[in-house]
């Protein structure tokens, strides 16, 4: 009861929201790169918000199902197929025993997510099912998936209410440039006023040095007063480091726990999915916001997710039309 990996794709791992509470001991948080797509995938299936999914990058995996289950695919448009027939993204899909899921190619974005109604049978390690490849812990044997791997399911769950309504018309990553909102600091005083202006008023380019640990940007030099070196301190998801070469590096899910380069700003959480879905050569700009504005944007996103949940928690249009016809016929024959 589960699925067999026929092809692992470029980088397919088991992830959830991450392994929190262990950075002081040197363990990266890990977890999904695009939290929004992750949450929507689980929302479509009525899964717990932190239920583990498969995250894949640039090239999707090929999976053969050995039992029935329901899945949802979100993130960038990788043109998913079941038995070589195109299927929809952001939709609950019933998978039968023997069905093969694969992907025709990456049309938009760079990362995709597959959620499962039957829950992946992956052990919890230090409070999370996320894969930490560098440490070789969590997920499936602490590594990326490859041909021949088999992952089972924890439960049998093959029914969801409002099944035909569990589809959302979303295509959020068809862009070549993004504006990332940031909260300045915590070491902005290390940089000159001209350096801070450069950071906020320049266009940067996503380089090929872009993985789950971080994203190196190419662009104008950000000037600092004396040195970019600081006493090492903690690093948050989205911290923007500027080493001595003066080019920003945005630290992501598999970031190191501490670092000794000054951090000019931190990308707010609701904008991190935009960066996670960028490709090499995409353009990036930064815009400063206050902590209060960042908090309000997060509350707005939570409200937006609740609205998506409301949309799928109702009979589909065809069912409503059938009910309306039945009601009219009953009146005719009263």
N, C-alpha and C positions, 0 to 999 in steps of 0.2 A: 504494500500500500504506500505508493509514493511516486517517484520518477527517476529515470535513468538519464544521465548526462551523455548525450551523443557527441556534442561539441561544447567545449567550455567557453567559447568566445574569447575576447582579448583579456578581460579581467572581470570575472564573475565571482562574487563573494556573498556570503550570508551576512546581513547587517540589520541592526535595529537602531535605536536612538543612541547607543553607545554605552561605554563602560565608565560610568562616573564614580568619583570617590577614590580613585587610585592614582591620580597624577602625582601626588606627593611621594608615591613609591616608584615613580618612573614609568608608569603604564599609560600609553596614549588612550584617549577616549575612544577613538575609532567611530563607528556608527556611519549612518548614511550621509552622503554629501548633500543631497537635495531633500531636506526634511519635508517640504511641502508635498512633493510628489509621493514620498513615502507615506505620509498621513492620508493622502487621497486614496492610494491603493488599498490601504486597510479599511478606510471609510466605506469604499464601494462593496466590501465583503462583510461589513459589521464585525471586523476583527478588533481585538484590543488595540489601542493606539500604538503600542510599542511592540506589536507582534513582528517577528523577524521576516524579512523578505530576501529575495535575490536582487543585488545591485549589479548591473553590468555596464561596461564602458566601451563606447565606439562600435563594438561588434557584439551582437547578442548571442546567447547560447542556443543550443538545440537540445530540447528535452523530450523524452518519450515517457508518457504517463502509464503507470502500471495499475492504476485504479482511478475511479471517478473522483473529481474534485471541481471546485470553482476557482478561477483565478482572475486577477485584474492586472493590467499592464499600464503603467504610467511613466511619466518622464518625457524624454525626447521621443520623437516619432521614429521608431525603428522599423516601421512597416511589418508588424507581426503577422504570422501565418499559422494556421492550423491545418495540417495535412496539405500544405502548399497552397491553401486558399486564404486570401487576405481576411483578417478580422480586425475589429475596431480596438483602438486604444481607449483607455478610461471607460471600460465596459466590463461588467461581470460576464465571464465566458465559462460555459460548462465544458469540462474536459472529460472525455470518455477513456476507458482503458484502451491503450494502443495508440491514442492520438499523439501526434508529434507537433510540438511548438517550435518554430524557428523564426528568423527575422530576415527580411529581404535586404535591409541596409538602413543606415542612419540618415534620415532626411533632415531632421532638426534636432538640436540639442546634442548632448554627448553621453548622457547617462540615462538608463532605464531601470524600472523596478517591476518585479513580479511578486504579487502577494497571493497567498494560498488560503482558501477557506478552511482547509484541514490542518493548518499549522505545521511548520517544518519541525521534524523530530531532531532538533539540535540541542545539545546540552547547554545549560546556563553555566558560564564561567565568570566568576566575580560579578554576578548580577546582570550579565548580558550574553546574548548569543552572537554579538558582533565578532567579525574576524579581524584579528590584529596580525597581519602577515609578518611584520618585522619581528614580533615576539613568538610567532607560531602558536598562538592560543586563540580559543574561541572559534565560532563558525564551524565549518566542516574541516576537521583536522588542522585547523589553524592556517589554511591556505586557500588559494583560488580554486575554483572547480575545474576539473579536467575530464576528458573522455573516460568513460567507464565508471565514474562515481555514481553512487546511488544514495538518495536521501529519502527517508520515509516520512510519513505523516504521523502526527501525535493523536489525532482524532478522526472519526468519520463524520464529515459535515458536508452534505451534498444538497442542502435545501436552504434557500434564502427567501424571505418574504419580499414582495414587490420586485421579483427578479428582473422582469422586463423593463423596469424603470431604472435599473442600476447602470446608467450610461450618462456620461457627461460630455458635452461638446467643448473640449478644451484643447488648445494648441498654443502653448505658452512660450515656446522657445524658438520661434522662427525669426531670429534677429542676428545682425552682425555686430551690433554695438550695444552696450548697456551702460546705464548710470547706476553706480553703487553708492547708496547713502551710508555715511560713516559718522560715528561719534569720534571726535578728535581726542587724541591721547592714547595711552597714559603718559607718553614721554614727548609730547609735541614741543615742549620748551627746549629740547635738544636741537631743534631745527631753527634756522633763521626764518624771519617773517617772509622773506622772498622764497625760501624753500617750501614753506607751508602754502604760499600762493601758487607755486608751481604745481604742487600736489593736487590742489583743488581746481586748477584751471587748465590742466593739460590733458591730452589724450594719450593713453597707454595702450600697448598691444600685448595680447596674450601670446606668450612664447610656447615653444614645444616642451619647456620645463614645467609641466603641469600634470600633477598626479594627485593622489589622495592626501599626500602630505602638504602640498602647497602649490601655488601658482606664481611663477615669476613673470613680471611684466617688463616690457621694454618701452622706454620713453625718456622724457627730459630728466636731467639730473636734479635730485632733491637735495638742496644744500643744508648742511648742519653747521652748528656754531664751532665746535671743536672736534668732536669725534662721535661716531655712531655707536661706540661700545658703551654698554652699561653693565652694572652688576646684574647677573642673570636673575630673571623673575618669571612668573607664570605666564603662559600663553593661552589666550582664549581662541575659540573658533572664530575666524575672521580677522584676527590680529594682522595689521599691516606693518611688517618689519621693513626697515630701510638700512641695509648694510652699508659698508664704506663705499661701494660702487654707486650708491645714490639711486638705485632703482628699487621700486617696491616689490615685496614678496608677500602674498596673502596666504596665511597659514590656515589649513583646512582640517579635515577629520582625523587624519593620521599624523597630525602635527607633533613635534616634540613637546615635552611637558614644560620645559623652561628654555629661555633663550637670552643671549647677551647682546642682541642688537636692539636699538631704540625702535619703539613702535609709535608711528606718527598718528595712527587712528585704528579703529576697529569697524569692520563692515557690520551693519545691523543684521540681525538674524533673518528678517523677512527678505533681505536682498541676497543672502548667500546662495539660494537656489539659482539665481540668475547667473552667478559666477560658475557654479558647479556645472551648468549646462553650456558654458562657452566652449568654443573650439579654438585651436591655434589660429592666430591672426585676427580674432575678434577684437574689437576696440572697447576700451573701458575708460570711463570718466568717474570722478568722485564728487560727491556733494555732501557738505557737512550738515548734520541735523543735531538737535539736542537729545539728551537722554529721554526727556519727556515725550518728544516727538517719536522717538524709536519705540517707546513703550506703547504709545497710542497706535502706531502702525501694527504692532504685534497684536493688540486687542482687535483691530480691524480685521486682521487675517483670521483670527479665531472666529470672529463673527461670520466671515466669508466661508469658512469651512463648515460652520453650522448651517449656513444657507445651502451649501451643496448637499449636506446630509438631508435637509428638508426636501430637496428636489427629488432625491431617490427614494424617499419614504412615502410614496404615493402610487396608486395604481397607474399603469402606463395608459397612454391615450387610447389604445385599442380596447383595453378593458373598460375604460370609462365610456367609450362610445357604445360598447355592447350593453352596458348597464343602462344607458340612456334609451337605447332602442327597446330593451326589455321593459323599461318603465312605461314607455309610450304604448307598447302593445298591451300591457296589463290594463292600462286605462281604457283602451279601445274595447276590451272584452269584459269590462266591468258591467 
